Amino acid sequence: MKLGMSSASFYGRMETEDAARHLLQFPLDTCEIFLETPSEYSAIFGAFVRERLGLLHCTSVHPKGSQFEGDLFSSSLRQRMDALHLFEGVCASGEKIRARYYVFHGPFSVRRKMSPGQIQRLEPSVRDMQKCAADHGMEVLWENVSWCTGDTPAHIREIQVRLPDMHFVLDVKQAYQAGTTPQQMMQAMGSGLRHVHVLDWEENGKLLLPGKGQVDWTDLFRELHKIGFDGSVILEPYSSMSENEAEVKESLHVLRDAMNNAERER
């Protein structure tokens, strides 16, 4: 497994290219670049970020999906085409950054999420996304997000039936926020799991840096090994959590130690 961190850690405090450069100050194997706004959705900007990253590997890009991802599934053809244009821009940027994956939230709703049986309606638009991403040497990964379609094991299993070539991102905190567990989600994702986002959690719902909450990280990595996962594990703290960089580095050490402990037990 590779240990990484998202540039979203510095959202609102640094522009994306500066956040990318700042990631070099941390003990990382890889990273995820959070593209924040349409002016960053281009090959030119991606090449700029790639230069800022130096030799640091980038596994994935993650746009601010609420800007356009919902419109990828609109009943309006024009909305779908405009959204696909933005999506293609993210992929063009990701290609230049040399990222392998596009992290996708799935359709969202402030009132109610799509039921598993309705997921078949998404297939044509998802196929368009997959083809566009492939043209840029990338793959779309569906992330479990508590306020989007794909938040439960039942949703994941239905996606696998409708889109058997779709692979997944496990978000640890989002699993808890959806009322399930990371272990239940990873079992549903199985061999389709390609990428992991991590943050610690308390019973009262508080989110914390790894090592400060209740998650047993060695056990989590042990379970990841059992399903054959060998991808990137990305620390994705909110920017308010990353103001004390010594604590962020300590949380990365917690994750690294847990990862090594689980590896030694194999």
KOLFITI-827792 format. One record per residue (C-alpha): z, y, x; residue number from 1. Coordinates in Angstrom, 2 decimals, m for minus. Each point is the difference from the previous one (the first is absolute). Layout:
BEGIN
> pz, py, px, resi
> Z, Y, X, NUM $
...
END
This chain:
BEGIN
> pz, py, px, resi
> 0.00, 0.00, 0.00, 1 $
> m0.53, 3.62, 1.01, 2 $
> 2.52, 2.78, m0.64, 3 $
> m1.29, 3.40, m1.09, 4 $
> 0.78, 3.21, m1.82, 5 $
> m1.84, 2.25, m2.45, 6 $
> m1.01, 3.57, 0.77, 7 $
> 1.28, 0.71, m3.54, 8 $
> 3.43, 0.08, 1.64, 9 $
> m0.76, 3.61, 0.91, 10 $
> m1.69, 1.03, m3.25, 11 $
> 0.59, 3.68, m0.72, 12 $
> 1.30, 0.65, 3.51, 13 $
> m3.13, m0.70, 2.04, 14 $
> m3.70, m0.08, m0.73, 15 $
> m1.50, m3.47, 0.16, 16 $
> m1.54, 0.36, 3.47, 17 $
> 3.31, 1.30, 1.40, 18 $
> 1.92, m2.81, m1.68, 19 $
> m2.43, m2.46, 1.58, 20 $
> 0.69, 1.42, 3.46, 21 $
> 3.75, 0.02, m0.68, 22 $
> m0.02, m3.73, m0.74, 23 $
> m0.51, m0.51, 3.73, 24 $
> 3.67, 0.95, 0.49, 25 $
> 1.15, m3.20, m1.74, 26 $
> 0.15, m3.65, 1.19, 27 $
> m2.96, m1.27, m2.05, 28 $
> m2.70, m2.66, 0.23, 29 $
> m2.11, 1.58, m2.72, 30 $
> 0.05, 2.62, m2.74, 31 $
> m1.25, 0.99, m3.43, 32 $
> m1.66, 3.37, m0.57, 33 $
> 0.75, 1.78, m3.27, 34 $
> m2.97, 2.18, m0.94, 35 $
> 1.37, 2.80, m2.12, 36 $
> m2.87, 2.01, m1.46, 37 $
> m3.79, m0.14, m0.57, 38 $
> m0.78, 2.11, 3.07, 39 $
> 1.31, m2.95, 2.04, 40 $
> m2.28, m2.50, m1.72, 41 $
> m2.87, 0.07, 2.50, 42 $
> m1.28, m1.70, 3.12, 43 $
> 0.44, 3.25, 1.93, 44 $
> 3.70, 0.20, m0.83, 45 $
> 0.47, m3.71, 0.69, 46 $
> m1.46, 0.41, 3.48, 47 $
> 2.37, 2.94, 0.58, 48 $
> 3.02, m2.11, m0.97, 49 $
> m1.22, m2.91, 2.14, 50 $
> m0.01, 2.30, 3.02, 51 $
> 3.54, 1.15, m0.80, 52 $
> 1.23, m3.61, m0.17, 53 $
> m1.10, m0.75, 3.54, 54 $
> 0.45, m3.72, 0.67, 55 $
> 2.22, m0.61, m3.04, 56 $
> m1.54, m2.56, m2.34, 57 $
> m0.43, 0.92, m3.68, 58 $
> 0.13, m2.80, m2.58, 59 $
> m0.55, 1.92, m3.22, 60 $
> m0.67, 3.25, m1.81, 61 $
> 1.75, 1.04, m3.19, 62 $
> m1.30, 2.98, m1.99, 63 $
> 1.96, 2.00, m2.53, 64 $
> m1.36, m2.25, m2.71, 65 $
> 1.23, 2.08, m2.93, 66 $
> m2.73, 2.52, 0.91, 67 $
> m2.82, m2.30, m1.06, 68 $
> 0.73, m3.74, m0.23, 69 $
> 0.69, 0.09, m3.73, 70 $
> m3.48, 1.43, m0.62, 71 $
> m1.59, m3.01, 1.69, 72 $
> 0.73, m1.80, m3.30, 73 $
> m0.92, 2.82, m2.39, 74 $
> m2.21, m0.54, m3.05, 75 $
> m1.98, 3.04, 1.24, 76 $
> m2.81, m0.93, 2.41, 77 $
> 0.12, 3.44, 1.63, 78 $
> 3.73, m0.30, 0.67, 79 $
> m0.51, m3.46, 1.47, 80 $
> m2.80, 1.21, 2.27, 81 $
> 1.99, 3.02, 1.21, 82 $
> 3.01, m2.22, 0.70, 83 $
> m2.16, m2.53, 1.83, 84 $
> m1.36, 2.85, 2.12, 85 $
> 3.56, 0.88, 1.07, 86 $
> 0.79, m3.68, 0.55, 87 $
> m3.06, m0.31, 2.26, 88 $
> 1.22, 3.01, 1.97, 89 $
> 3.35, m1.69, 0.63, 90 $
> m1.83, m3.10, 1.20, 91 $
> m2.25, 2.08, 2.27, 92 $
> 3.12, 1.60, 1.49, 93 $
> 1.69, m3.39, 0.32, 94 $
> m3.02, m1.47, 1.76, 95 $
> 0.17, 2.70, 2.69, 96 $
> 3.76, m0.47, 0.36, 97 $
> m0.82, m3.71, 0.48, 98 $
> 2.23, m1.07, m2.85, 99 $
> m0.57, m3.39, m1.58, 100 $
> 1.61, 0.58, m3.40, 101 $
> m0.03, 2.49, m2.87, 102 $
> 3.35, m0.08, m1.87, 103 $
> m0.61, 0.21, m3.76, 104 $
> 2.69, 0.65, m2.61, 105 $
> m1.77, m1.37, m3.04, 106 $
> m0.49, 1.88, m3.29, 107 $
> 3.08, 1.92, m1.08, 108 $
> 1.42, 1.37, m3.23, 109 $
> 2.93, 2.24, m0.82, 110 $
> 0.49, m1.84, m3.32, 111 $
> m0.77, m3.66, 0.39, 112 $
> m1.66, m2.25, 2.53, 113 $
> m2.95, m2.24, m0.70, 114 $
> 0.95, m3.49, m1.13, 115 $
> m1.18, m2.96, 2.11, 116 $
> m2.55, m0.98, m2.63, 117 $
> m1.70, 3.39, 0.25, 118 $
> m0.57, m0.19, 3.75, 119 $
> m3.45, m1.46, m0.57, 120 $
> m1.13, 3.50, m1.06, 121 $
> 0.56, 1.21, 3.57, 122 $
> m2.33, m2.47, 1.67, 123 $
> m3.29, 2.02, 0.07, 124 $
> 1.64, 3.07, 1.57, 125 $
> 1.96, m2.08, 2.50, 126 $
> m3.23, m1.72, 1.05, 127 $
> m1.55, 3.43, 0.63, 128 $
> 3.00, 0.92, 2.15, 129 $
> m0.15, m3.23, 1.97, 130 $
> m3.70, 0.41, 0.75, 131 $
> 0.44, 3.61, 1.08, 132 $
> 2.92, m0.91, 2.27, 133 $
> m1.93, m2.92, 1.51, 134 $
> m2.88, 2.35, 0.83, 135 $
> 2.50, 1.82, 2.24, 136 $
> 1.46, m3.16, 1.52, 137 $
> 3.15, 0.20, m2.13, 138 $
> 1.75, m2.03, m2.69, 139 $
> 1.84, 1.21, m3.12, 140 $
> 3.59, m1.30, m0.26, 141 $
> 1.86, 0.22, m3.31, 142 $
> 3.61, 1.20, 0.36, 143 $
> 2.82, m0.82, m2.39, 144 $
> 1.20, 3.36, m1.37, 145 $
> 2.64, 0.23, m2.73, 146 $
> m1.92, 2.57, m2.06, 147 $
> m3.42, m1.63, 0.33, 148 $
> m1.84, m3.15, m1.02, 149 $
> 0.91, m2.73, 2.47, 150 $
> 3.76, 0.57, 0.02, 151 $
> 1.16, m3.51, m1.01, 152 $
> m0.70, m3.57, 1.14, 153 $
> m1.80, m0.59, m3.34, 154 $
> m2.34, 2.92, 0.69, 155 $
> m0.70, m1.25, 3.52, 156 $
> m0.86, m3.47, m1.26, 157 $
> m2.36, 1.44, m2.61, 158 $
> m1.72, 2.14, 2.63, 159 $
> m0.47, m3.12, 2.10, 160 $
> m1.67, m1.75, m2.94, 161 $
> m2.33, 2.92, m0.79, 162 $
> m0.62, 1.08, 3.60, 163 $
> 0.54, m3.06, 2.22, 164 $
> m1.14, 1.85, 3.13, 165 $
> 2.54, 2.83, m0.48, 166 $
> 2.81, 0.15, 2.55, 167 $
> 3.32, 1.82, m0.16, 168 $
> 2.60, 2.39, 1.43, 169 $
> 3.66, m0.86, m0.59, 170 $
> 2.15, 3.11, m0.45, 171 $
> 3.64, m1.06, 0.30, 172 $
> 1.58, 3.00, m1.75, 173 $
> m2.58, m0.05, m2.82, 174 $
> 0.82, m3.63, m0.71, 175 $
> 3.65, 0.92, m0.55, 176 $
> m0.93, 3.06, m2.06, 177 $
> m2.12, m2.20, m2.28, 178 $
> 2.96, m2.30, m0.67, 179 $
> m1.18, m2.90, 2.14, 180 $
> 0.58, m0.92, 3.67, 181 $
> m2.17, 0.12, 3.12, 182 $
> 0.32, m3.79, 0.28, 183 $
> m1.35, m0.53, m3.53, 184 $
> m2.89, 2.36, 0.67, 185 $
> m0.92, m1.59, 3.32, 186 $
> 0.04, m3.45, m1.61, 187 $
> m2.44, 1.24, m2.65, 188 $
> m2.23, 1.60, 2.65, 189 $
> 0.19, m3.09, 2.22, 190 $
> m2.79, m0.32, 2.55, 191 $
> m1.55, 3.15, m1.47, 192 $
> 2.70, 2.20, 1.54, 193 $
> m1.48, 2.08, 2.82, 194 $
> 2.28, 3.02, 0.51, 195 $
> 3.65, 1.02, m0.63, 196 $
> 1.75, 3.34, m0.64, 197 $
> 3.75, 0.06, 0.63, 198 $
> 3.00, 2.15, m0.93, 199 $
> 3.59, m1.02, m0.65, 200 $
> 1.70, m0.06, m3.40, 201 $
> 3.44, 0.08, m1.65, 202 $
> 1.01, m1.42, m3.38, 203 $
> 0.32, 3.52, m1.42, 204 $
> m3.67, 0.60, 0.77, 205 $
> 0.52, 2.19, 3.03, 206 $
> m2.72, m0.29, 2.65, 207 $
> 1.03, m0.08, 3.65, 208 $
> m1.33, m0.63, 3.47, 209 $
> 0.05, m3.69, 1.03, 210 $
> 3.42, m1.05, 1.18, 211 $
> 1.84, 2.33, m2.38, 212 $
> m0.44, m1.93, m3.25, 213 $
> 0.36, m3.51, m1.34, 214 $
> m3.29, m1.61, 1.08, 215 $
> 0.41, m2.96, 2.37, 216 $
> m2.98, 0.73, 2.25, 217 $
> 0.19, m3.20, 2.02, 218 $
> m0.14, m1.99, m3.23, 219 $
> m2.92, 2.08, m1.26, 220 $
> m1.99, m0.64, 3.20, 221 $
> 0.97, m3.67, m0.18, 222 $
> m1.50, m0.17, m3.49, 223 $
> m3.13, 1.80, 1.18, 224 $
> m0.45, m2.61, 2.72, 225 $
> 0.30, m2.77, m2.59, 226 $
> m3.05, 1.25, m1.89, 227 $
> m1.97, 0.45, 3.22, 228 $
> 0.07, 3.79, 0.15, 229 $
> m1.00, 1.43, 3.38, 230 $
> m1.00, 3.57, m0.83, 231 $
> 1.53, 3.46, 0.41, 232 $
> 3.40, 1.08, m1.29, 233 $
> 0.01, 3.76, m0.57, 234 $
> 3.12, 2.14, m0.28, 235 $
> m0.76, 2.52, m2.75, 236 $
> 2.97, 2.39, m0.32, 237 $
> m0.09, 3.15, m2.07, 238 $
> m0.25, 3.13, 2.11, 239 $
> 3.62, 0.99, m0.76, 240 $
> 1.12, m3.27, 1.63, 241 $
> m1.95, 0.63, 3.19, 242 $
> 1.54, 3.34, 0.95, 243 $
> 2.51, m1.78, 2.25, 244 $
> m2.41, m1.73, 2.33, 245 $
> 2.73, m1.85, 1.88, 246 $
> 0.87, m1.78, m3.26, 247 $
> m3.65, m0.81, m0.62, 248 $
> m0.29, m1.53, 3.46, 249 $
> 3.18, m1.98, m0.61, 250 $
> m1.44, m1.35, m3.26, 251 $
> m3.11, m1.11, 1.89, 252 $
> 2.25, m1.84, 2.46, 253 $
> 1.74, m1.69, m2.95, 254 $
> m3.36, m1.19, m1.27, 255 $
> m1.17, m1.09, 3.46, 256 $
> 3.18, m2.00, 0.61, 257 $
> m0.24, m1.67, m3.41, 258 $
> m3.67, m0.80, 0.60, 259 $
> 0.82, m1.55, 3.39, 260 $
> 2.92, m1.98, m1.43, 261 $
> m2.20, m1.47, m2.73, 262 $
> m2.68, m0.82, 2.57, 263 $
> 2.48, m1.87, 2.22, 264 $
> 1.07, m2.14, m2.97, 265 $
> m3.51, m1.30, m0.59, 266 $
END
